[in-house]
Amino acid sequence: QEVDHVLSEIESAMLIIAARKQPSVKVCSAGWAPARKLNKRKIHTNDHSQIVLATTVNDSKVLDANPLRIFVNALISAKEHLLAGGFARGVSILVMHPVDSLKTRLQARPGSVSAAQIVSKYFAERSFLSGVSSALLGQIPYGMLTFGSYEAYKQLLLERLPNVSEPARRAMAATLGDLTGSLWITPAEFLKQQVQSGAFPNVLTAFRDAVSRGGVKALYQGYSGQISRDVPFRIAQLSIYEAVRNRWQSTFCEPHGRSMQDRDNLLVGALAGSLSA
């Protein structure tokens, strides 16, 4: 019963978010009643008003109450964050991929081979971008899912848990966001490492080998270890980012009557990333 109650609360919160983005949905305060309606659902919000979801006879679009569809709509409502997260992730991965490839080779080297030999061979082969396509394929959707869903979860938690402190809501949203992204990044990271280490020539070959040996579960090797590492980092990263951004804005922007500029966001992101790392 408790689980059903929590799921109902989450669905209602998602409906509130989705309703604001659906042109076919009538949103109104308490006491409103449409003249002609086929379906009607009232959701009580925290300010004691009601959101009424209804469709008219002339409106062929009906709001889908499927929780998964509602969550997808909530993600779409955060499309700017989705695009920004994916683009930023793609640029950072492209720039740092050569260093990451070298690190992977050094970690996978046999005991009889020195680090100097690995480095020398790496630069001789000039395979600096080997496996970058698989890295981008994994990391861009991961960035979109993690940071886009973080904004959606943050809004949902604000609607349903208004009495919880803002830092606690941020931590919960960061946890849920990273868990959402981990469903994509775990197999992508596994395949990328297989290619970077030289075990397989490409992602497709690595994928076929893993699935033939252990099915889809083989792609999620080390999942618990990965989320135990990533979730605390994501909580620290996003919590520090939000705190630093708010302090930066109140100290350097608002006194001068300006909003956050690109250079401000860049500096705040660099500072937050350095502190959380």
HUCOR-V195839 format. One record per backbone hydrogen bond with DSSP energy under -0.5 kcal/mol. NH is the residue of the N-H (numbers start at 0). CO is the residue of the C=O. If there is no record, write none. Layout:
# HUCOR-V195839
nh=NH co=CO
nh=NH co=CO
This chain:
# HUCOR-V195839
nh=4 co=0
nh=5 co=1
nh=6 co=2
nh=7 co=3
nh=8 co=4
nh=9 co=5
nh=10 co=6
nh=11 co=7
nh=12 co=8
nh=13 co=9
nh=14 co=10
nh=15 co=11
nh=16 co=12
nh=17 co=13
nh=18 co=14
nh=19 co=15
nh=19 co=16
nh=20 co=17
nh=21 co=17
nh=22 co=20
nh=24 co=21
nh=25 co=53
nh=26 co=24
nh=27 co=25
nh=31 co=28
nh=37 co=54
nh=38 co=54
nh=40 co=52
nh=42 co=50
nh=44 co=48
nh=47 co=44
nh=50 co=42
nh=51 co=49
nh=52 co=40
nh=52 co=50
nh=53 co=51
nh=54 co=38
nh=58 co=55
nh=59 co=57
nh=64 co=62
nh=69 co=65
nh=70 co=66
nh=71 co=67
nh=72 co=68
nh=73 co=69
nh=74 co=70
nh=75 co=71
nh=76 co=72
nh=77 co=73
nh=77 co=74
nh=78 co=75
nh=81 co=77
nh=82 co=78
nh=83 co=79
nh=84 co=80
nh=85 co=81
nh=86 co=82
nh=87 co=83
nh=88 co=84
nh=89 co=85
nh=90 co=86
nh=91 co=87
nh=92 co=88
nh=93 co=89
nh=94 co=90
nh=95 co=91
nh=96 co=92
nh=99 co=95
nh=100 co=96
nh=101 co=97
nh=102 co=98
nh=103 co=99
nh=104 co=100
nh=105 co=101
nh=106 co=102
nh=107 co=103
nh=108 co=104
nh=108 co=105
nh=112 co=109
nh=117 co=113
nh=118 co=114
nh=119 co=115
nh=120 co=116
nh=121 co=117
nh=122 co=118
nh=123 co=119
nh=124 co=120
nh=125 co=121
nh=126 co=121
nh=127 co=125
nh=129 co=126
nh=131 co=128
nh=134 co=130
nh=135 co=131
nh=136 co=132
nh=137 co=133
nh=138 co=134
nh=139 co=135
nh=141 co=137
nh=142 co=138
nh=143 co=139
nh=144 co=140
nh=145 co=141
nh=146 co=142
nh=147 co=142
nh=147 co=143
nh=148 co=144
nh=149 co=145
nh=150 co=146
nh=151 co=147
nh=152 co=148
nh=153 co=149
nh=154 co=150
nh=155 co=151
nh=156 co=152
nh=157 co=153
nh=158 co=154
nh=159 co=155
nh=160 co=156
nh=163 co=160
nh=168 co=164
nh=169 co=165
nh=170 co=166
nh=171 co=167
nh=172 co=168
nh=173 co=169
nh=174 co=170
nh=175 co=171
nh=176 co=172
nh=177 co=173
nh=178 co=174
nh=179 co=175
nh=180 co=176
nh=181 co=177
nh=182 co=178
nh=182 co=179
nh=183 co=180
nh=184 co=180
nh=185 co=181
nh=187 co=183
nh=188 co=184
nh=189 co=185
nh=190 co=186
nh=191 co=187
nh=192 co=188
nh=193 co=189
nh=194 co=190
nh=195 co=191
nh=196 co=192
nh=197 co=194
nh=198 co=193
nh=199 co=193
nh=205 co=201
nh=206 co=202
nh=207 co=203
nh=208 co=204
nh=209 co=205
nh=210 co=206
nh=211 co=207
nh=212 co=208
nh=213 co=209
nh=214 co=210
nh=217 co=214
nh=218 co=215
nh=219 co=216
nh=220 co=217
nh=222 co=219
nh=225 co=221
nh=226 co=222
nh=227 co=223
nh=228 co=224
nh=229 co=225
nh=230 co=226
nh=232 co=228
nh=233 co=229
nh=234 co=230
nh=235 co=231
nh=236 co=232
nh=237 co=233
nh=238 co=234
nh=239 co=235
nh=240 co=236
nh=241 co=237
nh=242 co=238
nh=243 co=239
nh=244 co=240
nh=245 co=241
nh=246 co=242
nh=247 co=243
nh=248 co=244
nh=249 co=245
nh=250 co=246
nh=251 co=247
nh=252 co=247
nh=252 co=248
nh=253 co=248
nh=255 co=252
nh=256 co=253
nh=257 co=252
nh=264 co=260
nh=265 co=261
nh=266 co=262
nh=267 co=263
nh=268 co=264
nh=269 co=265
nh=270 co=266
nh=271 co=267
nh=272 co=268
nh=273 co=269
nh=274 co=270
nh=275 co=271
nh=276 co=272
